[in-house]
Amino acid sequence: MRTLALLALLAVPLAAHADWNLRTPAGLPVFKNEVRGTFEGRKGEDTFGRLSYGLGNGLSVAATSAGRDRFSGDLAYNYLVPFPDAAPGISVGVLDVADELAGRALYLAVTMRYGNYDPGNQDVPTELTFGFLSRDGGRGFASFALPVSEKLWFRAEYDGQNPLGAIELRPVKELAVRGIVDRNGPSLGVGVRIQF
């Protein structure tokens, strides 16, 4: 039932630019009074859902769910918003505050945006993220998002343990649908955003 409620919430037209890459944090803010949601599911496995809310002044909170009865929360502070071709976005935070999912961890994420000033990709910036996660003795992660156009993106990520890739379609500005592939096979993801 909780999964159904999460799916219903995510089905509301909300925007796809995320404070989160595919499965790792990004150096991007959740703006004040903004709600962002991500959902990923694979046949025969538990689903993953995340709802973030921007409190303002760079602070955000998130509720995460992995499976039916596993819930936790995240805290994040976006120190610097990225400026294309000039300065990175920098975020720090705590994942799994309740220590109920993969284990509590601190992170640092740095995201660079490279302006693609070309009519072919409609001036949508390429994003490159590097970061560090304190989980499992500490590990680095990296993510790359390449826009082909405003509506089609290719994504690649290494979460410190597993490589994965995705094709992301953005039929409207507020919605992203992702076909994700990792070593366990394909999964389907959805990302949404709404500003109040």
Beta strands, then each sheet from edge to edge (+ up, - down):
strand 1: 34-41
strand 2: 48-56
strand 3: 59-66
strand 4: 71-80
strand 5: 89-95
strand 6: 105-114
strand 7: 126-133
strand 8: 139-147
strand 9: 152-158
strand 10: 163-172
strand 11: 175-182
strand 12: 185-195
sheet 1: 1+ 2- 3+ 4- 5+ 6- 7+ 8- 9+ 10- 11+ 12- 1+
end
